[in-house]
Amino acid sequence: MLTNIRRVFKEAFQNISSEKGLFFSTFITMSVIFLMLEFFGAYVVNMQKLNDYVKTNIQVKIYLKSGLNQEQRQRIQEALYKLPETKGVKFYPKEIALQELSKSLNLALDMKDNPLPDTVFINIDENADMEKIRGELSKIDGVDQVDVRSDFVKRVAGFAKGLNIMTLYFSIAASIPVFILIFNFVNAGVAIRKTDIEIMTLVGASRWYIKMPFIIEGILNVALSSVVSLGLFYYLYSYLAEGVRIFLPVMPFASIIEVFPMSAAVVFGYGMIITVAASYISVKKYIKIHGD
């Protein structure tokens, strides 16, 4: 068994040595395709990040009655957290609101006579019923007004759902041509060695012995192409992310640390499966063993 494995690997390396030009051209093509896949993985991560960012802006704002003490404020926050639609609560004291207003107007406002109310921002689920939320919040003791911008919330929720659908369709649309490119390139490489395969079949070589060198060659090519493309992707994406942070600081953009695992998984998983499957299917077409 060990001898057969050694012979298979020897055959694979002999194929590579005899067709160096083919192996190198395949390596270049695979590297470019994998680089495309890696940026596709980065796109998916950034769409998810943008989706999460959009969802955090689905908020309801409530104004509290004046004169509430710390204990009463705490009870209101506890009541808000009990609502099933609540995903987060942020208390915004009137003192901070007045300080920010003073800075924005560039005026020295009297902090002792503060007419602003305490405000609470509530992050809610995108599928929540806004009118139901309004009614539940209005019943909480200590709540003065409820600001539910139903139209805005619906638009934000619709945009978030649209991002999910667009990402799904783009994933399908992008994966098909990549699959075809890899499959056709591997198939063309095997077709060049059609005569060698037929000769090995005629001399009685087993199907396993014929297929494995091509599969091993494909795996080696995927491994080398992945390393090179991932290194290039790391450099390019890091440069791109730094530029986005400088020129568009408010835009949610994933860092290379967030993106790299997804891109590596896409390349090694998707690329390896397609390459091995293409090698297996392509070689099988040229194996003509009696009884098959």
Summary of the structure (lengths in Angstrom):
residues: 292
radius of gyration: 30.5
end to end distance: 24.5
largest distance: 99.2
contacts: 841
relative contact order: 0.16
helix: 73%
strand: 8%
